[in-house]
Amino acid sequence: MWRVRIKELLLPSARRASVEFAEYVVPGAAAHLPTVLALHCSGSNYKQWTGLAQALELRPVASRIVAPNLFGSGNTTPWSGRPLTLDDQVALARTCVDDDVSVVGHSHGGSIALRYACVYPTTHVVVVEPNAFHFADKAPFKDAREAGLKARAFVEQLQMSAQNGYEDWGRIFYNFWFDG
């Protein structure tokens, strides 16, 4: 079903990395139909979009899906160094496609999709539960430093979970977003 590939990526920091991405060509779809760039949520990978691939088989409104594993997912190089930005994730995503696309993103992938659409030509943009971190100043934190510390701890917990096969990822995600 998915054809998995790896490409080299030159980051804005001039650091080399590799991006793993999967491509699914929709059987029977006309070549003129758009490509869908599908961006997964934190703690997931390209396989999140298998249901979309199956739906497109029934109603081919796109010719293919390109679904990169974002930094730290699958065999994509983990992020290190300065803080990761949406533009870094957009650069990763753009490495996987070279034409106008319809972008779909879920959660953190939705935030990346919105930023992608600001930088590159897109046919459509669909976001499901995009993170709106710019509203963090309205969250129940005493100050930005506390919010930053909690966010850093959350990311570190997700990275540890990834190293351990994502066994406790759901609990970590829920505790951060819903229990505070």
Secondary structure as UniProt FT lines:
FT   STRAND          3..10
FT   TURN            12..13
FT   STRAND          16..25
FT   TURN            27..28
FT   TURN            31..32
FT   STRAND          35..39
FT   TURN            42..43
FT   HELIX           46..49
FT   HELIX           50..58
FT   STRAND          64..68
FT   TURN            71..72
FT   TURN            74..75
FT   HELIX           86..95
FT   STRAND          101..106
FT   HELIX           108..119
FT   STRAND          122..128
FT   HELIX           133..138
FT   HELIX           144..163
FT   TURN            164..168
FT   HELIX           169..174
FT   HELIX           175..179
//
